[in-house]
Amino acid sequence: MSRKAAAALAVLLVLGTASAVRADADDRIAASRLAVERSAPLCRDGIAGRSRIWIKLTEPGGKLIHINVEHVTSVRSDTQIPGARAQLDLTSGKFQGVQETIDEIMALISPAPGARENGEADAVL
């Protein structure tokens, strides 16, 4: 076998292995997101080929609000917002009061019980 052919074969083997590893990781991420999508009333936003997970909640005044789950850093019940039963702290440093309880919110943003793969722990936001 010529040097060029051997080098081409080696490159194909290395790149093929790397793309197989990436495909496996992408499949696990997609399966995790699919489990969340099936378990909650969510909206999907396909920007740049990615899905973002949005949940529908209710503002203290009664209006619907869509929250991007990737931007939630914590959920708390000790809120000073009138009409709110819970407060979502966001990555921007802002916060949002909602009428839903912490248990209702956590049910929406936590993975479904069968969503774990290979004994992985629940994701922490």
N, C-alpha and C positions, 0 to 999 in steps of 0.2 A: 504494500500500500504506500502511496506517495506521501510525502510530508504534508502537502496541502490537504489531501483527503483525510489524513489522520487528524490534522488540526481542525478541520471542519467538523469531523465526527466528534471530537472532544468538546468543541463549542456547543454543538447540538445537545450533547449529553448534559453539560452543565446548565445550559439555558432551559432545557426540558425539565430538569429536576427542580430548578428554581421556580418555574412557572407552575409545576405541580404542587409545590409547597404553598405558593401564593393562592392557587385555586382552592386548596384545602382550607386555608385560613378564610378566604372569601366565603366559602360554603358555610363555615361555622358562624360567621357574622350574619350572613343572610338567614340562616336557620333561627338564630337568636332574635333577629328583628321580626321574622315571620311569626314567631311565637307571641311576641308582644302585640303585633298587629292583629292577630286573631283573638286576643284576650281582652281588648279594650276598644271603646269607640274612638277611633283615631282617624286622622287625616293623613294622607301621604302627599309629599311634595318632592317630585323628582327634579332636582336641580343638579346639573352637571353629572347625571347618571347615578346620583346617590338618592336614597330615600331618607327623609327626615321624619322622625316620629313626632306627631303633634297630638295632643289630647284636648278634648273639649271640656271646659269647666265653666262655672258661672261666677261672674263678678258679684261683689256685694250688692250692687244695684239691680241685679237680675239679668244683665246682658250676657250673652255667650262670649267666651274668650277662648282662643286657641293658644296653647302653650307648647313651645318646642321643648320636648323632654330633655334634649341635650343641653339646654340652658339652665335647668333647675339644679341648684347646688344643695338645697335643703328644703324640707317641709316642716312647718312648726304650727302648733296650736295656740301658742301664746302671742296672739296678734292684737294690736291696738286699733285695728281697722274696723270701724263700725259695720256690722252686717256680715262680717267674714268669720267663718269657723276655722279657717286655716290660712297660712301665709306661705307663699312660695318665694324663696330667695333665689335670685337669678345671677348668672355669671357676670352680668353687666353691673352688679352692685345694687340694682333696683329690686323691688319686691312687688308681689301681686297678692292681694287678698282674694279669697274665693269662698263661696258658700259651702262647698263640699268639705267633708271631714277628712282628717289625715288618713283614716282607714280607707275611705273611698279613693283618695288620690293615690295612695300606695298600691291599691289593687289595680289601678290603671297603668302605673309606670313600672311595676315590678314584673319580671318575667313570669310566665305561667309555670306551675309546678313541674311539668314535664319538659321544660325548655332547656334544662341543663344538659350539657354534653360532656362525657368523659369525666364526670364528678367535679366539674368546674363550679366554683362558688358563685353566688349571685353577684351581678355587677353592682358596683357602688357608684352612684351619681355624684 
